[in-house]
Amino acid sequence: MSDVSSDNKFAKTLPNIKRDQLDTPALAKLAPSGDLSHPPRILMLYGSLRERSFSRLLTEEAARILAHFGAEVKIFDPTQLPMAGSVPETHPKVLELRALSLWSEAHVWCSPERHGAITAVMKNQIDWIPLEDAGVRPSQGRTLAVMQVCGGSQSFNVVNTLRLLGRWMRMFTIPNQSSVPMAYKEFDDDGRMKPSAYYDRMVDVMEELFKFTLLMRGRSDYLLDRYSERNERQAKALEKLVQKI
């Protein structure tokens, strides 16, 4: 088998490439940029409105780990967040959620499993975060960790769905994840998670999220700079120039 990377003849067979828009990736280009003096900013969303919400309790337990690592953590309270599309985007809870998304560098999403899927409360929060807003993509480039709580035996339906949503929102979902079965057994009367293999896995997930967030900070603009979008910007610029002539 020939080595494509070392054979220069392949570099000459790109007739459809716009070479002035083709960036050659290089390690030096991954040097972080911008102000990174602040602690990593992590937004946490949970998917239940119950008074004793196990998704909230798991989220709070994870927040303690992240705070210990040095992150600045904010947990969004989904109470009184209207259904997506039912009110103007100027609603105070919508503005709060979107401001937190813009502020964040990473997310943690944690939902109960209901009827084999994520809850409406969880999906509603994600639905209110736009893919694009005034030229800004509020979720693109953020790292993401996903977790779920189960009322019965362990399942991965929720974390799989959250991964799909994270990809759609152009987020970097870390490989590890947490699924806690029979969650009602895993928390004490004070709402603290009991020691267990599930607790240890949650710590693993937060540790991994923190590491990936440190790696991504100041680099996401370059990592997400795409050839197709550079082509599109160039075409629009040329179109405007022609219109002025």
C-alpha positions as CSV (number, residue, x, y, z in Angstrom):
1,M,0.0,0.0,0.0
2,S,1.4,3.4,-1.0
3,D,1.9,6.2,1.6
4,V,-0.5,8.9,0.3
5,S,0.9,11.5,2.7
6,S,4.5,11.2,1.4
7,D,3.7,11.1,-2.3
8,N,3.8,14.6,-3.7
9,K,1.8,13.6,-6.8
10,F,-1.4,13.5,-4.7
11,A,-0.9,17.2,-3.7
12,K,-1.2,18.1,-7.4
13,T,-4.6,16.4,-8.0
14,L,-6.9,18.9,-6.3
15,P,-8.7,20.7,-9.2
16,N,-11.7,21.6,-7.1
17,I,-9.9,23.2,-4.2
18,K,-9.7,27.0,-3.9
19,R,-6.1,27.1,-2.7
20,D,-6.3,30.6,-1.3
21,Q,-9.0,29.3,1.1
22,L,-7.4,26.1,2.1
23,D,-5.7,26.2,5.4
24,T,-2.9,23.8,6.2
25,P,-3.3,22.7,9.8
26,A,-0.2,23.1,11.9
27,L,0.6,22.6,15.6
28,A,1.8,26.1,16.0
29,K,-1.6,27.4,15.0
30,L,-3.1,25.7,18.0
31,A,-1.5,28.1,20.4
32,P,-4.2,29.5,22.7
33,S,-5.3,33.1,22.2
34,G,-7.5,35.6,24.1
35,D,-7.9,36.2,27.8
36,L,-7.6,33.0,29.7
37,S,-7.0,34.5,33.1
38,H,-10.5,33.6,34.4
39,P,-11.4,30.2,35.7
40,P,-13.1,27.8,33.2
41,R,-16.8,28.7,33.0
42,I,-19.2,25.8,33.1
43,L,-23.0,25.9,32.7
44,M,-25.0,23.0,34.0
45,L,-28.5,22.1,32.9
46,Y,-30.8,19.5,34.5
47,G,-34.1,18.1,33.3
48,S,-36.7,17.9,36.1
49,L,-38.9,20.3,38.1
50,R,-39.6,17.9,40.9
51,E,-38.9,19.1,44.5
52,R,-36.5,16.2,45.0
53,S,-35.1,16.0,41.5
54,F,-32.4,13.4,41.2
55,S,-31.1,15.0,38.0
56,R,-30.6,18.2,40.0
57,L,-29.0,16.4,42.9
58,L,-26.6,14.7,40.5
59,T,-25.9,18.0,38.8
60,E,-25.2,19.7,42.2
61,E,-22.9,16.9,43.2
62,A,-21.0,17.3,39.9
63,A,-20.8,21.1,40.4
64,R,-19.0,20.5,43.7
65,I,-16.3,18.5,41.9
66,L,-15.9,21.1,39.2
67,A,-15.7,23.9,41.8
68,H,-13.0,22.0,43.6
69,F,-11.0,21.8,40.4
70,G,-11.3,25.6,40.2
71,A,-14.1,26.1,37.7
72,E,-16.7,28.9,37.9
73,V,-20.0,26.9,37.9
74,K,-23.5,28.2,37.2
75,I,-26.6,26.0,37.4
76,F,-29.6,27.1,35.4
77,D,-33.0,26.7,37.1
78,P,-35.5,25.7,34.4
79,T,-38.5,26.6,36.6
80,Q,-40.8,29.0,34.8
81,L,-38.9,28.7,31.5
82,P,-41.8,28.7,28.9
83,M,-42.0,26.2,26.1
84,A,-39.9,27.1,23.1
85,G,-41.8,29.2,20.7
86,S,-44.6,30.1,23.1
87,V,-43.3,33.5,24.1
88,P,-41.0,36.1,22.6
89,E,-37.2,35.6,22.9
90,T,-37.1,38.6,25.2
91,H,-38.7,36.6,28.0
92,P,-36.5,37.0,31.1
93,K,-35.8,33.3,31.6
94,V,-34.9,32.9,27.9
95,L,-32.5,35.9,28.1
96,E,-31.0,34.4,31.3
97,L,-30.4,31.0,29.6
98,R,-28.9,32.5,26.5
99,A,-26.6,34.8,28.4
100,L,-25.3,31.9,30.4
101,S,-24.7,30.0,27.2
102,L,-22.7,32.8,25.8
103,W,-20.8,33.2,29.1
104,S,-19.9,29.5,29.3
105,E,-17.0,27.6,27.9
106,A,-18.4,24.2,28.8
107,H,-21.8,22.6,29.5
108,V,-23.0,19.7,31.6
109,W,-26.4,18.2,30.6
110,C,-28.2,15.9,33.0
111,S,-31.7,14.5,32.4
112,P,-33.9,11.8,33.8
113,E,-35.1,9.1,31.5
114,R,-38.8,9.3,30.8
115,H,-40.5,6.9,28.3
116,G,-37.1,5.9,27.0
117,A,-36.0,9.5,26.2
118,I,-35.0,12.8,27.7
119,T,-37.6,14.9,29.4
120,A,-39.4,17.8,27.9
121,V,-37.8,20.0,30.6
122,M,-34.4,19.1,29.3
123,K,-35.2,19.4,25.6
124,N,-36.9,22.7,26.1
125,Q,-33.7,24.3,27.5
126,I,-31.7,23.1,24.6
127,D,-34.3,24.2,22.1
128,W,-34.1,27.8,23.5
129,I,-30.3,28.0,22.8
130,P,-30.1,29.0,19.1
131,L,-27.6,27.6,16.7
132,E,-26.9,31.2,15.6
133,D,-27.9,34.6,17.0
134,A,-26.7,37.8,15.3
135,G,-23.8,36.0,13.7
136,V,-22.8,34.4,17.0
137,R,-23.2,30.6,17.7
138,P,-23.9,30.4,21.4
139,S,-23.0,26.7,21.8
140,Q,-20.3,26.1,19.1
141,G,-17.0,25.1,20.4
142,R,-18.1,24.4,24.0
143,T,-17.2,21.2,25.6
144,L,-20.0,19.0,26.9
145,A,-20.5,16.3,29.4
146,V,-23.7,14.2,29.5
147,M,-25.3,12.4,32.4
148,Q,-28.6,10.7,33.2
149,V,-30.5,9.3,36.1
150,C,-32.8,6.3,35.8
151,G,-35.7,5.3,38.0
152,G,-35.0,1.6,37.3
153,S,-32.3,-0.4,35.7
154,Q,-29.4,1.3,34.0
155,S,-30.0,2.7,30.5
156,F,-28.1,4.8,28.1
157,N,-31.0,6.2,26.0
158,V,-30.7,9.7,27.5
159,V,-27.0,10.1,27.2
160,N,-27.1,8.9,23.6
161,T,-29.8,11.4,22.8
162,L,-27.9,14.2,24.5
163,R,-24.8,13.3,22.5
164,L,-26.9,13.6,19.3
165,L,-28.1,17.0,20.4
166,G,-24.6,18.1,21.4
167,R,-23.4,17.3,17.9
168,W,-26.2,19.2,16.4
169,M,-25.3,22.2,18.6
170,R,-21.7,21.9,17.3
171,M,-20.3,21.1,20.7
172,F,-17.4,18.8,21.6
173,T,-18.9,16.0,23.7
174,I,-16.3,14.2,25.8
175,P,-16.0,10.4,25.5
176,N,-17.0,9.6,29.1
177,Q,-20.5,9.8,30.5
178,S,-22.5,9.0,33.6
179,S,-25.7,6.9,33.9
180,V,-27.1,6.3,37.5
181,P,-29.7,3.5,37.8
182,M,-32.3,3.5,40.6
183,A,-31.2,7.0,41.5
184,Y,-33.5,7.1,44.5
185,K,-31.1,4.7,46.2
186,E,-28.0,6.8,45.5
187,F,-28.7,9.9,47.5
188,D,-29.1,10.4,51.3
189,D,-31.8,12.5,53.1
190,D,-29.6,15.6,52.7
191,G,-29.5,15.2,48.9
192,R,-25.8,14.1,48.9
193,M,-24.7,11.3,46.6
194,K,-23.6,8.2,48.5
195,P,-20.2,6.6,47.9
196,S,-20.4,4.1,45.0
197,A,-19.0,3.1,41.6
198,Y,-21.6,5.5,40.2
199,Y,-20.3,8.4,42.3
200,D,-16.7,7.5,41.1
201,R,-17.9,7.5,37.5
202,M,-19.4,11.0,37.9
203,V,-16.1,12.2,39.3
204,D,-14.3,10.7,36.3
205,V,-16.7,12.5,33.9
206,M,-16.2,15.9,35.6
207,E,-12.4,15.4,35.6
208,E,-12.4,14.6,31.9
209,L,-14.7,17.5,31.1
210,F,-12.4,19.9,33.0
211,K,-9.3,18.6,31.2
212,F,-10.9,18.9,27.7
213,T,-12.2,22.3,28.5
214,L,-8.6,23.5,29.4
215,L,-7.4,22.0,26.1
216,M,-10.2,23.8,24.1
217,R,-10.0,27.2,25.7
218,G,-8.5,29.8,23.3
219,R,-8.4,27.3,20.5
220,S,-12.0,26.7,19.5
221,D,-12.0,29.6,16.9
222,Y,-9.2,27.9,15.0
223,L,-10.5,24.4,15.4
224,L,-13.9,25.4,14.1
225,D,-12.6,27.5,11.1
226,R,-13.9,25.5,8.1
227,Y,-12.9,25.5,4.5
228,S,-16.5,25.5,3.3
229,E,-17.4,28.5,5.4
230,R,-14.4,30.4,4.3
231,N,-15.5,29.7,0.7
232,E,-19.0,31.0,1.5
233,R,-17.7,34.2,3.1
234,Q,-15.5,34.9,0.1
235,A,-18.4,34.3,-2.3
236,K,-20.6,36.7,-0.3
237,A,-17.9,39.3,-0.2
238,L,-17.4,39.1,-4.0
239,E,-21.1,39.3,-4.5
240,K,-21.3,42.6,-2.5
241,L,-18.4,43.9,-4.4
242,V,-20.0,43.2,-7.7
243,Q,-23.2,44.9,-6.5
244,K,-21.3,48.1,-5.7
245,I,-19.7,48.3,-9.1
